[in-house]
Amino acid sequence: MGNGSSREGKESRRSRLKQKLQRFRTHRLHLRTRFSRNAAGVVNQRAVTVEDFSGIALLTLIGADMKFKDKWLTCVSFGEQTFRTEISDTTEKPIWNSEKKLLLEKNGPSLARTNRLSRNKIVGYCELDIFDFVVQEPESACKSFDLLDPASSNVVGSVFLSCAIEDPVETEKRFAKRILSVVDYNEDGQLSFSEFSDLIRAFGNLVAANKKEELFRAADLNGDGVVSIDELAALLALQQEKEPIINNCPVCGEALPLTDKLNAMIHMTLCFDEGTGNQVMTGGFLTDRQASYGWMFKLSEWTHLSTYDVGLNTGSNASHIVVIDRKTKRLVEELIDSKIVLSMRAIYQSKIGLRLMDQGAKEILQRLSEKQGKKMNTVESSQKISSFLEFFKDQINMSEVKYPLQHFKTFNEFFIRELKPGARPIAYMNRDDVAVCAADCRLMAFQSVEDSTRFWIKGRKFSIRGLLGKNVNPNAFLDGSLVIFRLAPQDYHRFHVPVSGVIEKFVDVSGSLYTVNPIAVNSKYCNVFTENKRTVAIISTSEFGKVAFVAIGATMVGSINFVRKEGDHVKKGDELGYFSFGGSTVICVFEKNSIRIDEDLLANSGRSLETLVSVGMQLGVSTRTFAGST
């Protein structure tokens, strides 16, 4: 009975929340676009439907209770935006009272990740679903969340948060009041006509400028030549309902759509980042790590990723590759040792490096890989496991691993670790017309090879024929769809079957052992995917035709190992093989027009941004399914 009452109470709160969200949707029924500015300063517009808009949430980071003293800051990652607080004094109980407004969309991110950082290291994190959070009663209540160590999942402290969805009418009034206070030069809480005129000019509306005297008189009821900020705020809110008078955002100067009143209010509200007097979080960072570094990585508050800003440039020019996590829709960093980055740039991004390749560097990489492979199979190599886990502490979840740490006698045994059953659910397991991701990896997906060479692969002569080698007939795959699964060293290094079918054959292709890091893939001086050692598996399916599964070796990868044989019937999600020590890549080539790849994967790839995915996540659907439904 108690559980039933609890469920009824929760449903009642959910009902009230839905009503409140509906009020947002009906208060202004003209939401169409959201504004942002890319790193080059160009304004972007992204279409948003009325149905997608769910409101503006005010998230307040109140403080934390940690298990040891230090100077603390916290970062909040929400979608592709990351914000940070100021740094606390040395304490176990930091207090921030820091606020941030977040735009909620039905099909957008709802999961916010909060990190506690000390000396630029992530000490603990928690994740919360904003929609579930605001169901609680009362909305303004403070709630405690455990902070988990990213490596061990042990509790290292707790964080105190509050979150509420704002009433749209009150939001608009408070915003107008905040704007008006900017031109209240003598800070007496009243505006003279000259102060009001300055504000109207900032709005950039000629019609309103011509009516400023009329508007001012409408608010100046007693005729004393001044009006209170509250009175004028109410007037402006009412006037904006009747006839928009704000053409430009008075904060950033951006042009606003005249017919899109709700979107204009959202833009200005988020741009001004108004609060209730508490400290406002600093925004415009790409990831929580960059936010912890401070001003060096600070971007514009309205930064939006242009086509090459994050994916390609950070892949070929930076020591931190930025990818987008498909599950949380937030940007995360892939760490690479800075010395290795410098070496890779010297080899793969210069003509001098190319000449080194021609003069024997390929053979050096081959010998180095073989040597490292043998070394990682020694008992002594197990001593490197702890430092490896420390370096990637927030990117390897040991609770998913099948065996405890002491089970692994060599580093390579740990590197090819298995996961617990069920750790990677397979999407639509009973539907063979749905393809899934083949690895825990950074994924790039393209409907055609032409798209892949335009956005990602910069080698001089990449082709499907070159990728599959001379012993595989490429005709079925020409102009087909291409999916690149890049495994980083910290990833689970077993790869799985993306489609159900029969393995027709395996074909080994000899070659070099270049790195598969984007620094090399984006190089115009070499062709990583067509020159590296690789094995091609041809899988015959009823839903997708033939699928070419190409496992590509790389620097430090001692071998490519398959656990299936020719003639085997395989089900999507089945383990197919594994890579020994190092990062590597799998490429799947589908026949032309045989698969409709998921839109979010194509959209990210179209701006050269890799998507962080897990084994079993949906990749795409057979075009036969769509043809059958029409």
DAGI-V89237 format. One record per residue. RES is the residue in one small letter. D_CENTER is the distance of its C-alpha to the mean C-alpha in whole Angstrom. Layout:
res=RES d_center=D_CENTER
res=RES d_center=D_CENTER
This chain:
res=m d_center=42
res=g d_center=40
res=n d_center=37
res=g d_center=38
res=s d_center=38
res=s d_center=35
res=r d_center=33
res=e d_center=36
res=g d_center=34
res=k d_center=31
res=e d_center=31
res=s d_center=33
res=r d_center=30
res=r d_center=28
res=s d_center=31
res=r d_center=31
res=l d_center=27
res=k d_center=27
res=q d_center=30
res=k d_center=28
res=l d_center=25
res=q d_center=28
res=r d_center=30
res=f d_center=26
res=r d_center=26
res=t d_center=30
res=h d_center=31
res=r d_center=29
res=l d_center=29
res=h d_center=28
res=l d_center=24
res=r d_center=23
res=t d_center=20
res=r d_center=18
res=f d_center=19
res=s d_center=17
res=r d_center=18
res=n d_center=16
res=a d_center=17
res=a d_center=20
res=g d_center=21
res=v d_center=21
res=v d_center=21
res=n d_center=18
res=q d_center=19
res=r d_center=17
res=a d_center=19
res=v d_center=19
res=t d_center=21
res=v d_center=23
res=e d_center=23
res=d d_center=19
res=f d_center=20
res=s d_center=20
res=g d_center=21
res=i d_center=20
res=a d_center=20
res=l d_center=21
res=l d_center=20
res=t d_center=22
res=l d_center=22
res=i d_center=25
res=g d_center=26
res=a d_center=26
res=d d_center=28
res=m d_center=28
res=k d_center=30
res=f d_center=31
res=k d_center=31
res=d d_center=29
res=k d_center=28
res=w d_center=24
res=l d_center=21
res=t d_center=18
res=c d_center=15
res=v d_center=13
res=s d_center=9
res=f d_center=9
res=g d_center=6
res=e d_center=5
res=q d_center=9
res=t d_center=10
res=f d_center=14
res=r d_center=17
res=t d_center=20
res=e d_center=24
res=i d_center=25
res=s d_center=27
res=d d_center=31
res=t d_center=32
res=t d_center=32
res=e d_center=31
res=k d_center=30
res=p d_center=28
res=i d_center=28
res=w d_center=26
res=n d_center=26
res=s d_center=23
res=e d_center=22
res=k d_center=19
res=k d_center=19
res=l d_center=16
res=l d_center=16
res=l d_center=16
res=e d_center=15
res=k d_center=17
res=n d_center=14
res=g d_center=11
res=p d_center=9
res=s d_center=12
res=l d_center=11
res=a d_center=11
res=r d_center=11
res=t d_center=14
res=n d_center=16
res=r d_center=19
res=l d_center=20
res=s d_center=23
res=r d_center=24
res=n d_center=20
res=k d_center=20
res=i d_center=18
res=v d_center=21
res=g d_center=19
res=y d_center=16
res=c d_center=16
res=e d_center=14
res=l d_center=16
res=d d_center=16
res=i d_center=17
res=f d_center=19
res=d d_center=21
res=f d_center=21
res=v d_center=23
res=v d_center=25
res=q d_center=27
res=e d_center=31
res=p d_center=31
res=e d_center=28
res=s d_center=28
res=a d_center=29
res=c d_center=28
res=k d_center=26
res=s d_center=25
res=f d_center=23
res=d d_center=23
res=l d_center=21
res=l d_center=21
res=d d_center=21
res=p d_center=18
res=a d_center=20
res=s d_center=23
res=s d_center=22
res=n d_center=25
res=v d_center=25
res=v d_center=25
res=g d_center=26
res=s d_center=25
res=v d_center=23
res=f d_center=25
res=l d_center=23
res=s d_center=24
res=c d_center=22
res=a d_center=24
res=i d_center=23
res=e d_center=26
res=d d_center=29
res=p d_center=28
res=v d_center=32
res=e d_center=32
res=t d_center=28
res=e d_center=30
res=k d_center=33
res=r d_center=32
res=f d_center=30
res=a d_center=33
res=k d_center=35
res=r d_center=32
res=i d_center=32
res=l d_center=36
res=s d_center=36
res=v d_center=35
res=v d_center=39
res=d d_center=41
res=y d_center=42
res=n d_center=45
res=e d_center=42
res=d d_center=45
res=g d_center=43
res=q d_center=45
res=l d_center=44
res=s d_center=47
res=f d_center=47
res=s d_center=46
res=e d_center=43
res=f d_center=42
res=s d_center=43
res=d d_center=41
res=l d_center=38
res=i d_center=39
res=r d_center=39
res=a d_center=35
res=f d_center=34
res=g d_center=36
res=n d_center=37
res=l d_center=41
res=v d_center=42
res=a d_center=41
res=a d_center=43
res=n d_center=46
res=k d_center=46
res=k d_center=45
res=e d_center=49
res=e d_center=49
res=l d_center=45
res=f d_center=47
res=r d_center=50
res=a d_center=48
res=a d_center=47
res=d d_center=50
res=l d_center=52
res=n d_center=54
res=g d_center=55
res=d d_center=55
res=g d_center=52
res=v d_center=49
res=v d_center=47
res=s d_center=44
res=i d_center=41
res=d d_center=40
res=e d_center=43
res=l d_center=41
res=a d_center=38
res=a d_center=39
res=l d_center=41
res=l d_center=38
res=a d_center=36
res=l d_center=39
res=q d_center=39
res=q d_center=35
res=e d_center=36
res=k d_center=39
res=e d_center=38
res=p d_center=35
res=i d_center=36
res=i d_center=33
res=n d_center=32
res=n d_center=30
res=c d_center=28
res=p d_center=30
res=v d_center=27
res=c d_center=26
res=g d_center=28
res=e d_center=26
res=a d_center=28
res=l d_center=27
res=p d_center=28
res=l d_center=32
res=t d_center=31
res=d d_center=28
res=k d_center=29
res=l d_center=26
res=n d_center=24
res=a d_center=26
res=m d_center=26
res=i d_center=22
res=h d_center=22
res=m d_center=24
res=t d_center=24
res=l d_center=20
res=c d_center=21
res=f d_center=24
res=d d_center=22
res=e d_center=25
res=g d_center=26
res=t d_center=29
res=g d_center=30
res=n d_center=28
res=q d_center=26
res=v d_center=23
res=m d_center=20
res=t d_center=19
res=g d_center=16
res=g d_center=14
res=f d_center=12
res=l d_center=9
res=t d_center=9
res=d d_center=11
res=r d_center=13
res=q d_center=14
res=a d_center=15
res=s d_center=17
res=y d_center=19
res=g d_center=20
res=w d_center=21
res=m d_center=21
res=f d_center=17
res=k d_center=18
res=l d_center=17
res=s d_center=18
res=e d_center=17
res=w d_center=16
res=t d_center=14
res=h d_center=12
res=l d_center=11
res=s d_center=14
res=t d_center=15
res=y d_center=15
res=d d_center=14
res=v d_center=11
res=g d_center=11
res=l d_center=15
res=n d_center=16
res=t d_center=14
res=g d_center=15
res=s d_center=19
res=n d_center=20
res=a d_center=18
res=s d_center=18
res=h d_center=14
res=i d_center=12
res=v d_center=9
res=v d_center=6
res=i d_center=3
res=d d_center=4
res=r d_center=6
res=k d_center=8
res=t d_center=7
res=k d_center=4
res=r d_center=3
res=l d_center=3
res=v d_center=6
res=e d_center=10
res=e d_center=12
res=l d_center=15
res=i d_center=18
res=d d_center=22
res=s d_center=23
res=k d_center=26
res=i d_center=25
res=v d_center=23
res=l d_center=26
res=s d_center=28
res=m d_center=25
res=r d_center=25
res=a d_center=29
res=i d_center=30
res=y d_center=27
res=q d_center=27
res=s d_center=30
res=k d_center=34
res=i d_center=35
res=g d_center=33
res=l d_center=34
res=r d_center=37
res=l d_center=37
res=m d_center=35
res=d d_center=38
res=q d_center=41
res=g d_center=40
res=a d_center=36
res=k d_center=35
res=e d_center=38
res=i d_center=37
res=l d_center=33
res=q d_center=35
res=r d_center=37
res=l d_center=35
res=s d_center=32
res=e d_center=36
res=k d_center=37
res=q d_center=33
res=g d_center=33
res=k d_center=37
res=k d_center=36
res=m d_center=33
res=n d_center=35
res=t d_center=38
res=v d_center=38
res=e d_center=38
res=s d_center=34
res=s d_center=33
res=q d_center=33
res=k d_center=30
res=i d_center=28
res=s d_center=28
res=s d_center=27
res=f d_center=24
res=l d_center=23
res=e d_center=23
res=f d_center=21
res=f d_center=18
res=k d_center=19
res=d d_center=16
res=q d_center=14
res=i d_center=18
res=n d_center=19
res=m d_center=22
res=s d_center=23
res=e d_center=22
res=v d_center=24
res=k d_center=28
res=y d_center=30
res=p d_center=30
res=l d_center=30
res=q d_center=34
res=h d_center=34
res=f d_center=33
res=k d_center=35
res=t d_center=34
res=f d_center=30
res=n d_center=30
res=e d_center=31
res=f d_center=28
res=f d_center=26
res=i d_center=26
res=r d_center=26
res=e d_center=26
res=l d_center=24
res=k d_center=26
res=p d_center=27
res=g d_center=24
res=a d_center=21
res=r d_center=20
res=p d_center=21
res=i d_center=21
res=a d_center=21
res=y d_center=24
res=m d_center=26
res=n d_center=29
res=r d_center=28
res=d d_center=28
res=d d_center=27
res=v d_center=24
res=a d_center=22
res=v d_center=19
res=c d_center=17
res=a d_center=20
res=a d_center=18
res=d d_center=15
res=c d_center=14
res=r d_center=11
res=l d_center=12
res=m d_center=14
res=a d_center=16
res=f d_center=19
res=q d_center=21
res=s d_center=24
res=v d_center=25
res=e d_center=25
res=d d_center=22
res=s d_center=20
res=t d_center=23
res=r d_center=22
res=f d_center=18
res=w d_center=18
res=i d_center=21
res=k d_center=24
res=g d_center=27
res=r d_center=30
res=k d_center=31
res=f d_center=28
res=s d_center=30
res=i d_center=30
res=r d_center=33
res=g d_center=32
res=l d_center=30
res=l d_center=32
res=g d_center=35
res=k d_center=38
res=n d_center=39
res=v d_center=37
res=n d_center=38
res=p d_center=35
res=n d_center=36
res=a d_center=34
res=f d_center=31
res=l d_center=32
res=d d_center=29
res=g d_center=27
res=s d_center=23
res=l d_center=22
res=v d_center=19
res=i d_center=18
res=f d_center=17
res=r d_center=16
res=l d_center=17
res=a d_center=17
res=p d_center=20
res=q d_center=18
res=d d_center=17
res=y d_center=20
res=h d_center=22
res=r d_center=24
res=f d_center=23
res=h d_center=24
res=v d_center=25
res=p d_center=23
res=v d_center=26
res=s d_center=29
res=g d_center=32
res=v d_center=35
res=i d_center=34
res=e d_center=37
res=k d_center=37
res=f d_center=35
res=v d_center=36
res=d d_center=36
res=v d_center=35
res=s d_center=36
res=g d_center=34
res=s d_center=33
res=l d_center=30
res=y d_center=28
res=t d_center=24
res=v d_center=21
res=n d_center=19
res=p d_center=18
res=i d_center=20
res=a d_center=23
res=v d_center=21
res=n d_center=21
res=s d_center=25
res=k d_center=27
res=y d_center=30
res=c d_center=29
res=n d_center=28
res=v d_center=26
res=f d_center=26
res=t d_center=29
res=e d_center=31
res=n d_center=30
res=k d_center=31
res=r d_center=30
res=t d_center=31
res=v d_center=31
res=a d_center=31
res=i d_center=32
res=i d_center=32
res=s d_center=34
res=t d_center=32
res=s d_center=34
res=e d_center=31
res=f d_center=29
res=g d_center=32
res=k d_center=32
res=v d_center=29
res=a d_center=29
res=f d_center=27
res=v d_center=27
res=a d_center=26
res=i d_center=26
res=g d_center=27
res=a d_center=26
res=t d_center=28
res=m d_center=28
res=v d_center=28
res=g d_center=32
res=s d_center=32
res=i d_center=30
res=n d_center=31
res=f d_center=32
res=v d_center=33
res=r d_center=34
res=k d_center=37
res=e d_center=38
res=g d_center=39
res=d d_center=37
res=h d_center=36
res=v d_center=32
res=k d_center=30
res=k d_center=26
res=g d_center=24
res=d d_center=27
res=e d_center=27
res=l d_center=28
res=g d_center=28
res=y d_center=27
res=f d_center=26
res=s d_center=28
res=f d_center=27
res=g d_center=24
res=g d_center=21
res=s d_center=22
res=t d_center=21
res=v d_center=22
res=i d_center=22
res=c d_center=23
res=v d_center=25
res=f d_center=26
res=e d_center=29
res=k d_center=29
res=n d_center=28
res=s d_center=28
res=i d_center=24
res=r d_center=22
res=i d_center=19
res=d d_center=16
res=e d_center=15
res=d d_center=11
res=l d_center=11
res=l d_center=14
res=a d_center=12
res=n d_center=9
res=s d_center=12
res=g d_center=15
res=r d_center=13
res=s d_center=13
res=l d_center=9
res=e d_center=9
res=t d_center=7
res=l d_center=8
res=v d_center=11
res=s d_center=14
res=v d_center=17
res=g d_center=19
res=m d_center=16
res=q d_center=17
res=l d_center=17
res=g d_center=19
res=v d_center=23
res=s d_center=26
res=t d_center=28
res=r d_center=31
res=t d_center=29
res=f d_center=29
res=a d_center=32
res=g d_center=34
res=s d_center=32
res=t d_center=34
